[in-house]
Amino acid sequence: MKLLHLDSSALGANSATRELSAAIVARWQADIADLSVEYRDLDSNPVPHLTGASLAATDPEAATESGQVLQQFLDADIVVVGAPMYNFSIPSTLKAWIDRIAVAGKTFRYTAKGPEGLATGKRVIVASARGGLHSGAPSDFQEPYLRFLFGFMGITDVEFIRAEGLGLSPQHRSEALAAAHAAIGAPLAKAA
Ligand SMILES: Cc1cc2nc3c(=O)[nH]c(=O)nc-3n(C[C@H](O)[C@H](O)[C@H](O)COP(=O)(O)O)c2cc1C
């Protein structure tokens, strides 16, 4: 079984999503003996932003890297994504990665009946953190976006481990993080 672990926070050791995504992966490693884990830190090792040149694949080296990013995603059974809320959405580093995996003919296709996801059978677990409170609010373009995006690619098993309101007070931060850790489920239990 293959697990792809991504982080995108720019806050390094102070990052809530890095703490949570690491805890999620550790839980999987503890329970699944033959788990193979690949890790990419999209902050220190970003995927280049999509450009006209990369779309046209005029640079063979860049085209190879783009293909490798896509293949790594396609090969994964489980994808753990550290995704902070930045400006109501996600970090641009995470969006740059998404631009390489949302590829027509590979992870989705258009049919006469509408779009069809091709990346089926995967499980996605998102470690989400935000400074304010956004659950269910119109300001949340982070979690609904990620749920829609992965669903568009055929992945319906998308779970969020959420710590929010982290900027409200130190006490709120520690309580929200503790609750998020407690919400990390057993790997083979069904996602909520
Ligand atoms: C560039 C930037 C933009 C942010 N934008 C928002 C925002 O729009 N709404 C919000 O509630 N928090 C926002 N925050 C706060 C982060 O969501 C919060 O610090 C969260 O813990 C970040 O995750 P991390 O700790 O893993 O880096 C922002 C933080 C940064 C650094």
The ligand as a MOL file (V3000), in Angstrom:
LIG
                    3D

  0  0  0     0  0            999 V3000
M  V30 BEGIN CTAB
M  V30 COUNTS 31 33 0 0 0
M  V30 BEGIN ATOM
M  V30 1 C -0.4100 33.8880 4.3040 0
M  V30 2 C -1.4400 33.5140 5.3070 0
M  V30 3 C -2.7800 33.7030 5.0130 0
M  V30 4 C -3.7490 33.3450 5.9440 0
M  V30 5 N -5.0550 33.5000 5.6250 0
M  V30 6 C -6.0120 33.1390 6.5160 0
M  V30 7 C -7.4000 33.2890 6.2200 0
M  V30 8 O -7.7780 33.7290 5.1370 0
M  V30 9 N -8.2880 32.9190 7.1500 0
M  V30 10 C -7.9280 32.3840 8.3660 0
M  V30 11 O -8.7860 32.0430 9.1520 0
M  V30 12 N -6.6170 32.2070 8.6560 0
M  V30 13 C -5.6690 32.5750 7.7760 0
M  V30 14 N -4.3510 32.4050 8.0770 0
M  V30 15 C -4.0060 31.7530 9.3390 0
M  V30 16 C -3.6800 30.2790 9.0870 0
M  V30 17 O -4.7590 29.5980 8.4820 0
M  V30 18 C -3.3380 29.6030 10.3980 0
M  V30 19 O -2.1650 30.2440 10.9060 0
M  V30 20 C -3.0750 28.1330 10.2460 0
M  V30 21 O -2.6160 27.6140 11.4600 0
M  V30 22 C -2.0530 27.8810 9.1620 0
M  V30 23 O -1.7160 26.5140 9.1060 0
M  V30 24 P -0.2370 26.0950 9.5410 0
M  V30 25 O -0.1560 26.3490 11.0270 0
M  V30 26 O -0.1280 24.6500 9.2170 0
M  V30 27 O 0.7320 26.9250 8.7750 0
M  V30 28 C -3.3790 32.7790 7.1780 0
M  V30 29 C -2.0150 32.6010 7.4620 0
M  V30 30 C -1.0590 32.9660 6.5500 0
M  V30 31 C 0.3960 32.7200 6.8690 0
M  V30 END ATOM
M  V30 BEGIN BOND
M  V30 1 1 1 2
M  V30 2 1 2 3
M  V30 3 2 2 30
M  V30 4 2 3 4
M  V30 5 1 4 5
M  V30 6 1 4 28
M  V30 7 2 5 6
M  V30 8 1 6 7
M  V30 9 1 6 13
M  V30 10 2 7 8
M  V30 11 1 7 9
M  V30 12 1 9 10
M  V30 13 2 10 11
M  V30 14 1 10 12
M  V30 15 2 12 13
M  V30 16 1 13 14
M  V30 17 1 14 15
M  V30 18 1 14 28
M  V30 19 1 15 16
M  V30 20 1 16 17
M  V30 21 1 16 18
M  V30 22 1 18 19
M  V30 23 1 18 20
M  V30 24 1 20 21
M  V30 25 1 20 22
M  V30 26 1 22 23
M  V30 27 1 23 24
M  V30 28 2 24 25
M  V30 29 1 24 26
M  V30 30 1 24 27
M  V30 31 2 28 29
M  V30 32 1 29 30
M  V30 33 1 30 31
M  V30 END BOND
M  V30 END CTAB
M  END
